[in-house]
Amino acid sequence: MTTETTETTPATRTAGTTTGTPPTPAAPGATAAPATSGTTAPAAATATAAATTSAAATATAGGPAGTAEMLKRVREFVRAELLSKGEYFDGLPEQPTAESARLHAAGLANWWIPAAYGGAGASLADSVDIVSELAYGDAGFAFGAFLPVLGTVMLQLHGEEEAARPVLERLVRDGGRLGILGSEEDAGSELNRTATTFRRDGDDLVLDGEKYFSTNSDPADTLLVLARSADDDGDYAVVAVPRATPGVEIVKRWDMLGVRGSGTYRVRLRDCRTPAAGRLRGNGLRLLEIGLNASRILIAATAIGVARRIRDLSMEYAAEKRIKGAPLRENAVFAAKLGQIEMTIDVMRNQCRAAAAEFDRFLAAENPAAALYRVGTLRSALAAKLYCGQAGWEVATTGSEMFGGLGYTHDHPIGKLVRDLRYVSIVEGGDDVMRELLYARYVVPAGKRR
């Protein structure tokens, strides 16, 4: 869990309407001008842009055969490490879990990181199916496994090479995690009201503040922190902070209702000093929008995996349950419900893969950093998350009713699946936030957007 954002800055209200030549990137740690109407992306470093293009070129992890092989390995991992451990993952296990280490040992951790950094370079479109498979085993484990994509996208597109490359290479080498610190208690969904600040002190930035919901932050190697300048309320930054930095304090781990196989924390930053080169280029709010496209699509994809699990559990139940002397699976009402579920699964997958393919096309652009900076939030990503949250919840409701009273107990897996699926409509912007963004960015005429 990272942010609940309405992304309401003037810089982002005109997303998708700006054109022009990108300005010269700010020097490491220098104050970057916030994006405004008519402003485009800070130019990406040549090496970073090349690495991203390389990722797009190898995006299918070796082509169709490579993708099929990776999915086969993911399914084998799910069967061996996740499917039989529902109670364990629902018990808020200590992070990182042994299963996370075994995901890395299987060569599957952080599978989307480009080949230029040593990663498998799987596309976001293929990641939809990978996340579906992981979520079939456990949605919380899947959430923790894929969420670093939010940060890696920002690092590879907008991080200074000398600061970003070591982080990305360590994620591949060690199978570690990134923590994204965005949301705050008072600001809520309005991230432009963030109270966390940074100030320049020589070659360092010093950060102070408290972040409310941050998944993976305790076991993370690096934290990416959204903060505003203590000297300029309009200057927002995303700053890379090593987790071991003095002044980083885990205040608590949240006792979540669902996706309990992941770890979500409240984090305090007190006089945290980090090299100014760790500041990513560009307006921090805009950078979060770019990264959120990828993570929102994969959050939506977890609904596919959970819905598939509900379908299969329903079929297992119907094989034994008899209604009016006949097997439940021969019942017309049951057949209609399962047919509806299958249709929903197919539409959810198509929507997620279409949104992911659009994102992949941006990554394959000549200057992906500038292209995505101009657009910001993608309509397809918003629609995928909104639709899958709603459609997935309908599947969960149908599934829980299928089991009668047993579906309302802790004695059957369906109860956990219902709680897990609910997160799709809540984290990284609830359904109302998604609707508001779709309206403000894509319904209101371009000239009247705030």
Secondary structure, 3 states (H helix, E strand, C coil): CCCCCCCCCHHHHCCCCCCCCCCCCCCCCCCCCCCCCCCCCCCCCHHHHHHHHHHHHCCECCHHHHHHHHHHHHHHHHHHHCCCCHHHHCCCCCCCCHHHHHHHHCCCCCCCCCHHHCCCCECHHHHHHHHHHHHHHCHHHHHHHHCCHHHHHHHHHHCCHHHHHHHHHHHHHHCCCEEEECCCCCCCCCHHHCCCEEEEECCEEEEEEEEEEEECCCCCCEEEEEEEECCCCCCEEEEEEECCCCCEEEEEECCCCCCCCCCEEEEEEEEEEEEHHHECCCCHHHHHHHHHHHHHHHHHHHHHHHHHHHHHHHHHHHHHCEECCEEHHHCHHHHHHHHHHHHHHHHHHHHHHHHHHHHHHHHCCCCHHHHHHHHCCCHHHHHHHHHHHHHHHHHHHHHHHHCHHHHHCCCCHHHHHHHHHHHHHCCCCCHHHHHHHHHHHHHCCHHHCC
